[in-house]
Amino acid sequence: MDMVHGGRVYEYAERVGRTVDRIMDFSANINPLGPPVSVMRAIERGLGDIRHYPDSRHDGIKRVLQSRLGVNGDQILCTNGAEEALELLFRTIRPPRTVVLTPAFMEYATIASRYGSQVCAIPLSIDVDVRLPMDKLDGILRAGDVLVLNNPHNPTGVSWPRHQWRKYVEKWSAQGSYVICDESFIDFLPQPLAYSALPLVLAGEHVIIVRSATKMFAIPGLRFGFAIGAPLLFAEISSNRDPWSVNHLAQVAAMAAYQDVEFELATARWLEQEQDYIRSVWGQQEDFHLFPFSANFFLVRASSAALAQRVEKELRKEGVFVRNCEQFSGLGADYLRVAVRHHWENIRLWTMVRDLAIASR
Ligand SMILES: Cc1ncc(COP(=O)(O)O)c(C=O)c1O
């Protein structure tokens, strides 16, 4: 069975004989408060305009992002999800080698290989917490290579403040290596600016940020993402892509989403409370090690692979799905990745897991 992605709700529903709305999906890291009402209204208002081709300049959404991020329109590349941004970047840069820090979102290696790049996996240092192996990369990266730095990091949920990696990224980008900073989950952090590579993008040609609206605003089925980087690179990409891959509804939805301050505040309140709850239960249980996390998902290591597998299997019977990490290089069958959801869902999950762990002792 293909386990490369979480969030395969249609497949889950079919497998357990339920409708999609009776699946509790902790395997995809989607904001349960969304989509925001503002986004749903914008989609309704935009429906009549689907008779026209979408704006291939992405003018409206670019203006919203420009004022939000303090960048120019030509430094923004709008895409059909962060996935398309990654795809277009690799297709254009064509790096001889791509360095990924493992465990990693699997699409990096898949896309890089598709464009003939040799993938070099450098393990993160994982014991009680998760640390960047920056010193190890020094002799490895050459001009033209890509390093992917995913922050907040999937699948661990950890985030590294910029002061921990800034000087390395500045050095490597100055020597001609590209650093793609995948910040798809950064809107979930209370102080995104302290973690973002934004100041580095503005200073140089070789640092590129990738962001996603699909997680924060809960529109993975609609899709919107973007990249921030050098105008020359983006001009080259734009001249060689499907001009209509970002559909009209995705553009109007993203415009509403990125202006909805209330929704972002509500998300921040919900997440802080639920993170505290998760630390107070998962973090206190002897059968699991909870890794420090600041995003909207967390990684746990069960005391044995058998326990993690049993938990996953028994939950599945109840229509509850978590992400097993067997296929992540550097993790294994004893690790589970779990999304933070509504309080009642987090309680239900925890109660089931705790009872299973006790019964397995
Ligand atoms: C780290 C990371 N980057 C990018 C993506 C792709 O996001 P999108 O839905 O915007 O294509 C994902 C999806 O899970 C992800 O986890």
The ligand as an SDF file (V2000), in Angstrom:
LIG
                    3D

 16 16  0  0  0  0  0  0  0  0999 V2000
    6.5090   20.3440    4.3810 C   0  0  0  0  0  0  0  0  0  0  0  0
    5.4830   20.3840    3.2860 C   0  0  0  0  0  0  0  0  0  0  0  0
    5.7230   21.1510    2.2190 N   0  0  0  0  0  0  0  0  0  0  0  0
    4.8350   21.2280    1.2110 C   0  0  0  0  0  0  0  0  0  0  0  0
    3.6630   20.5100    1.2340 C   0  0  0  0  0  0  0  0  0  0  0  0
    2.7030   20.6280    0.0750 C   0  0  0  0  0  0  0  0  0  0  0  0
    1.6940   21.5220    0.4070 O   0  0  0  0  0  0  0  0  0  0  0  0
    0.5450   21.9480   -0.6150 P   0  0  0  0  0  0  0  0  0  0  0  0
   -0.7080   21.2820   -0.1790 O   0  0  0  0  0  0  0  0  0  0  0  0
    0.4680   23.4400   -0.4890 O   0  0  0  0  0  0  0  0  0  0  0  0
    0.9760   21.5300   -1.9750 O   0  0  0  0  0  0  0  0  0  0  0  0
    3.3840   19.6910    2.3230 C   0  0  0  0  0  0  0  0  0  0  0  0
    2.1530   18.8760    2.3530 C   0  0  0  0  0  0  0  0  0  0  0  0
    1.9300   18.0810    3.2220 O   0  0  0  0  0  0  0  0  0  0  0  0
    4.3240   19.6210    3.3770 C   0  0  0  0  0  0  0  0  0  0  0  0
    4.1090   18.8620    4.4500 O   0  0  0  0  0  0  0  0  0  0  0  0
  1  2  1  0
  2  3  1  0
  2 15  2  0
  3  4  2  0
  4  5  1  0
  5  6  1  0
  5 12  2  0
  6  7  1  0
  7  8  1  0
  8  9  2  0
  8 10  1  0
  8 11  1  0
 12 13  1  0
 12 15  1  0
 13 14  2  0
 15 16  1  0
M  END
$$$$
